[in-house]
């Protein structure tokens, strides 16, 4: 891992929980809180690292369930902590509008939490010992923000950029936008010219060996491919959404798995974007065959299980 400023710690999680970034100082802060399934572990990691200090701030790059699922547990552990969310999301959190927060359409779990403060692009916020610039980062999520620390050259990218691959472009699925905003966000990252990127998933990476340059090139190529062949994005998204469900629940009875597939609004949207010429049953068979064939999912006589 590239060297981090001494006031930052990264808790690298998995592909169900996002990474958590702990900003140390007189007023410690945590950026992104992982999935609700791992909320107790998130609280434990933060408590151990703070060693008796109180958590003062909780902030989020965006409000997908793998980035804010631990927030409620953190608020219970530190009731006086201030919670920050991207500005357009604040009203959705206060009303707890699960459709606007995407939990309803994606059928994902997230423990309820509240928020008091907005992260406004163009402004800055002090988290821990450092001041962070806020930048809009539409693409994967229309309301997401980047946090950039110019003195140390550290970028907290959320799911706007990973070292390898790109996340689902949800605004394309719901029809609110296309792929261009993701490309614009990549251009912004290139303009910021960070020395170190802390992504939402995977290890931090930096300039060494051209990792940031390579990540930008790979992401641009992937988005260009999706732009030219949008059905490929729908196929990719469908597989990711199904895998995400099994990462969460780990195992489901066959009937429960089928009922979940049939009731998932986003999968029905993706069916229409990928292969509307196929029946629902035929499309699901097409999507599931490689997941089972490659061991991504497993099934026995009674259950479907998360695989490798």
C-alpha positions as CSV (number, residue, x, y, z in Angstrom):
1,X,0.0,0.0,0.0
2,X,1.3,3.5,-0.8
3,X,2.3,5.6,2.2
4,X,-0.7,7.3,3.9
5,X,-0.6,10.6,5.9
6,X,-0.1,9.7,9.5
7,X,-3.6,11.0,10.4
8,X,-5.4,8.6,8.0
9,X,-6.2,4.9,8.4
10,X,-7.9,2.8,5.8
11,X,-9.9,-0.2,6.9
12,X,-9.9,-2.3,3.7
13,X,-13.1,-4.3,3.7
14,X,-14.5,-6.7,1.0
15,X,-16.9,-6.4,-1.9
16,X,-20.0,-6.3,0.3
17,X,-18.7,-3.5,2.6
18,X,-16.9,-0.5,1.3
19,X,-13.6,0.6,2.6
20,X,-13.7,2.9,5.7
21,X,-11.3,5.9,6.0
22,X,-10.6,7.0,9.6
23,X,-9.4,10.6,9.9
24,X,-7.6,11.0,13.1
25,X,-7.0,14.2,15.1
26,X,-8.8,16.2,17.8
27,X,-12.1,15.6,16.1
28,X,-11.9,12.1,14.5
29,X,-14.1,11.3,11.5
30,X,-15.0,8.2,9.5
31,X,-15.7,8.4,5.8
32,X,-18.0,5.6,4.5
33,X,-19.3,2.9,6.9
34,X,-19.7,-0.3,5.0
35,X,-22.7,-2.7,4.9
36,X,-25.1,-3.3,7.7
37,X,-24.1,-6.9,7.8
38,X,-20.7,-5.8,9.1
39,X,-21.8,-2.9,11.2
40,X,-20.6,-4.4,14.5
41,X,-17.2,-5.0,13.0
42,X,-17.1,-1.4,11.8
43,X,-17.8,-0.1,15.3
44,X,-15.2,-2.4,16.7
45,X,-12.5,-1.3,14.2
46,X,-13.2,2.4,14.9
47,X,-13.4,2.0,18.6
48,X,-10.1,0.1,18.8
49,X,-8.4,2.7,16.5
50,X,-9.7,5.7,18.5
51,X,-8.5,4.2,21.8
52,X,-10.9,6.1,24.0
53,X,-11.5,9.1,21.8
54,X,-15.0,9.9,20.6
55,X,-16.0,9.7,17.0
56,X,-17.0,13.3,16.1
57,X,-18.0,13.1,12.4
58,X,-19.4,10.4,10.0
59,X,-19.3,11.3,6.3
60,X,-20.2,9.5,3.1
61,X,-19.1,9.6,-0.5
62,X,-22.5,8.4,-1.5
63,X,-25.4,6.5,0.0
64,X,-25.4,3.0,-1.6
65,X,-26.0,0.4,1.0
66,X,-22.4,-0.8,1.1
67,X,-21.2,2.7,2.0
68,X,-23.7,3.7,4.6
69,X,-25.0,0.5,6.2
70,X,-22.9,0.9,9.3
71,X,-23.9,4.5,10.0
72,X,-26.8,3.6,12.3
73,X,-24.6,1.5,14.5
74,X,-22.0,4.2,14.7
75,X,-24.6,6.7,15.7
76,X,-25.7,4.4,18.5
77,X,-22.1,3.9,19.7
78,X,-21.4,7.7,19.5
79,X,-24.8,9.5,19.8
80,X,-23.2,13.0,19.5
81,X,-21.4,12.3,16.2
82,X,-22.3,14.6,13.4
83,X,-23.4,12.9,10.2
84,X,-22.6,14.3,6.7
85,X,-24.2,13.2,3.4
86,X,-24.0,14.6,-0.2
87,X,-26.3,17.6,-0.3
88,X,-29.0,16.2,-2.6
89,X,-29.3,13.1,-0.4
90,X,-30.0,15.0,2.9
91,X,-33.7,15.4,2.4
92,X,-34.0,11.7,1.3
93,X,-32.3,10.6,4.5
94,X,-34.4,12.9,6.7
95,X,-37.6,11.5,5.1
96,X,-36.0,8.0,4.9
97,X,-37.3,7.6,1.3
98,X,-36.0,4.2,0.4
99,X,-36.8,4.6,-3.3
100,X,-34.9,7.8,-3.6
101,X,-32.1,6.2,-1.6
102,X,-32.1,3.3,-4.0
103,X,-32.7,0.6,-1.3
104,X,-36.2,-0.1,-2.6
105,X,-35.4,-0.6,-6.3
106,X,-32.3,-2.6,-5.6
107,X,-33.9,-4.6,-2.8
108,X,-30.8,-4.0,-0.6
109,X,-30.7,-3.8,3.2
110,X,-29.7,-0.6,5.1
111,X,-30.3,0.2,8.7
112,X,-32.0,3.5,9.2
113,X,-29.9,6.5,10.2
114,X,-30.2,10.3,10.3
115,X,-28.0,13.1,9.1
116,X,-27.6,16.8,10.0
117,X,-25.1,18.2,7.5
118,X,-24.6,18.4,3.8
119,X,-21.4,17.9,1.8
120,X,-21.6,20.6,-0.9
121,X,-19.4,20.4,-4.0
122,X,-17.2,23.5,-4.3
123,X,-16.9,23.8,-0.5
124,X,-14.5,22.1,1.9
125,X,-15.0,20.2,5.1
126,X,-12.6,19.5,8.0
127,X,-12.6,15.8,8.9
128,X,-10.0,14.8,11.5
129,X,-6.9,16.9,11.2
130,X,-7.3,17.7,7.5
131,X,-9.4,20.0,5.3
132,X,-11.0,18.2,2.3
133,X,-12.2,19.7,-0.9
134,X,-15.6,18.4,-2.1
135,X,-16.2,17.7,-5.8
136,X,-19.3,16.3,-7.5
137,X,-18.7,12.8,-8.9
138,X,-21.7,11.7,-10.9
139,X,-21.5,8.5,-12.9
140,X,-21.8,5.4,-10.7
141,X,-24.1,7.4,-8.5
142,X,-25.6,10.7,-9.6
143,X,-25.2,12.3,-6.2
144,X,-21.8,11.1,-5.2
145,X,-18.9,13.3,-4.1
146,X,-15.1,13.0,-4.1
147,X,-13.0,14.2,-1.2
148,X,-9.6,15.6,-2.1
149,X,-6.8,16.7,0.3
150,X,-4.5,18.9,-1.8
151,X,-1.6,19.2,0.6
152,X,-1.1,15.5,0.7
153,X,-2.5,14.7,-2.7
154,X,-5.0,12.2,-1.3
155,X,-8.2,11.4,-3.2
156,X,-11.1,9.5,-1.5
157,X,-12.8,8.3,-4.7
158,X,-15.7,6.2,-3.3
159,X,-16.9,4.2,-6.3
160,X,-16.0,6.9,-8.9
161,X,-12.7,5.1,-9.6
162,X,-11.2,1.8,-8.6
163,X,-7.8,0.5,-9.5
164,X,-9.4,-2.3,-11.7
165,X,-12.8,-2.0,-13.4
166,X,-15.7,0.3,-12.8
167,X,-18.9,0.1,-10.8
168,X,-22.4,-0.1,-12.2
169,X,-23.6,3.1,-13.7
170,X,-27.0,3.3,-11.9
171,X,-28.2,6.6,-13.6
172,X,-28.1,4.8,-17.0
173,X,-30.3,2.0,-15.6
174,X,-33.0,4.3,-14.2
175,X,-32.8,6.5,-17.3
176,X,-31.9,9.7,-15.5
177,X,-28.5,10.0,-17.3
178,X,-26.1,8.2,-19.6
179,X,-22.4,7.2,-19.4
180,X,-21.0,10.7,-20.1
181,X,-21.0,11.9,-16.5
182,X,-18.7,9.0,-15.5
183,X,-16.2,10.1,-18.1
184,X,-16.5,13.7,-16.9
185,X,-15.7,12.5,-13.4
186,X,-12.6,10.6,-14.6
187,X,-11.5,13.8,-16.3
188,X,-11.9,15.7,-13.0
189,X,-9.8,13.1,-11.2
190,X,-7.1,13.5,-13.9
191,X,-7.2,17.3,-13.4
192,X,-6.9,16.9,-9.6
193,X,-3.8,14.8,-10.3
194,X,-3.8,12.9,-6.9
195,X,-0.7,11.2,-5.6
196,X,-2.8,8.6,-3.8
197,X,-6.3,7.2,-4.4
198,X,-8.3,5.5,-1.7
199,X,-11.1,3.7,-3.6
200,X,-14.3,2.5,-2.2
201,X,-13.2,-1.1,-2.8
202,X,-9.7,-2.6,-3.1
203,X,-6.4,-1.4,-1.8
204,X,-5.2,2.3,-2.1
205,X,-3.0,2.9,-5.1
206,X,-0.7,5.7,-6.2
207,X,1.5,7.0,-9.0
208,X,4.1,4.3,-8.5
209,X,4.2,2.1,-11.5
210,X,1.7,4.3,-13.3
211,X,-1.2,2.7,-11.3
212,X,-3.4,5.9,-11.3
213,X,-2.8,6.5,-15.0
214,X,-3.6,2.8,-15.8
215,X,-6.7,2.9,-13.7
216,X,-8.0,6.0,-15.5
217,X,-7.3,4.4,-18.9
218,X,-9.0,1.1,-18.0
219,X,-12.0,2.9,-16.7
220,X,-12.3,5.0,-19.8
221,X,-12.0,2.0,-22.0
222,X,-14.7,0.2,-20.0
223,X,-17.1,3.2,-20.2
224,X,-16.5,3.5,-23.9
225,X,-17.4,-0.1,-24.3
226,X,-20.6,0.3,-22.4
227,X,-21.4,3.5,-24.5
228,X,-21.0,1.5,-27.7
229,X,-22.7,-1.6,-26.4
230,X,-25.1,-0.6,-23.6
231,X,-26.6,-4.2,-23.4
232,X,-23.2,-5.3,-22.1
233,X,-23.6,-2.9,-19.2
234,X,-27.0,-4.4,-18.4
235,X,-25.6,-7.9,-18.5
236,X,-22.7,-6.8,-16.1
237,X,-25.1,-5.0,-13.8
238,X,-27.5,-8.0,-13.5
239,X,-24.7,-10.4,-12.5
240,X,-23.4,-7.9,-10.0
241,X,-26.8,-7.3,-8.4
242,X,-27.4,-11.1,-8.0
243,X,-23.9,-11.7,-6.6
244,X,-24.4,-8.8,-4.1
245,X,-27.6,-10.4,-2.8
246,X,-25.8,-13.7,-2.1
247,X,-22.8,-11.9,-0.5
248,X,-25.3,-10.5,1.9
249,X,-27.6,-13.4,2.7
250,X,-25.0,-16.2,1.8
251,X,-27.6,-18.9,1.2
252,X,-31.3,-19.0,0.1
253,X,-33.8,-21.8,-0.5
254,X,-34.5,-22.3,-4.2
255,X,-38.0,-20.9,-3.8
256,X,-36.9,-17.9,-1.9
257,X,-34.1,-17.2,-4.4
258,X,-36.6,-17.3,-7.3
259,X,-39.1,-15.1,-5.4
260,X,-36.3,-12.5,-4.8
261,X,-35.4,-12.6,-8.5
262,X,-39.0,-12.2,-9.6
263,X,-39.6,-9.3,-7.2
264,X,-36.4,-7.3,-7.9
265,X,-37.3,-4.1,-9.8
266,X,-33.8,-3.4,-11.0
267,X,-33.5,-6.9,-12.5
268,X,-36.7,-6.3,-14.5
269,X,-35.2,-3.0,-15.8
270,X,-32.0,-4.8,-16.8
271,X,-33.9,-7.5,-18.5
272,X,-35.5,-4.8,-20.8
273,X,-32.1,-3.2,-21.4
274,X,-30.2,-6.4,-22.1
275,X,-32.5,-8.9,-23.9
276,X,-36.1,-7.8,-24.1
277,X,-36.6,-10.4,-26.9
278,X,-36.3,-13.2,-24.3
279,X,-38.9,-14.2,-21.8
280,X,-38.2,-13.5,-18.2
281,X,-37.5,-17.2,-17.5
282,X,-35.2,-17.6,-20.4
283,X,-33.4,-14.4,-19.6
284,X,-32.8,-15.4,-16.0
285,X,-31.4,-18.8,-17.2
286,X,-29.0,-16.9,-19.5
287,X,-27.8,-14.7,-16.7
288,X,-27.5,-17.4,-14.1
289,X,-25.8,-20.1,-16.2
290,X,-22.3,-18.5,-16.1
291,X,-22.6,-17.6,-12.4
292,X,-23.2,-21.2,-11.5
293,X,-20.8,-22.5,-14.2
294,X,-17.9,-20.5,-12.8
295,X,-18.7,-21.1,-9.2
296,X,-19.7,-17.5,-8.4
297,X,-22.9,-19.1,-7.1
298,X,-23.4,-22.7,-6.0
299,X,-26.5,-24.7,-5.7
300,X,-27.4,-28.0,-4.1
301,X,-30.7,-29.9,-3.9
302,X,-32.4,-27.3,-1.6
303,X,-30.4,-24.1,-1.6
304,X,-28.5,-21.5,-3.6
305,X,-25.2,-20.4,-2.0
306,X,-22.7,-17.7,-2.4
307,X,-19.6,-19.1,-4.2
308,X,-16.1,-17.9,-4.9
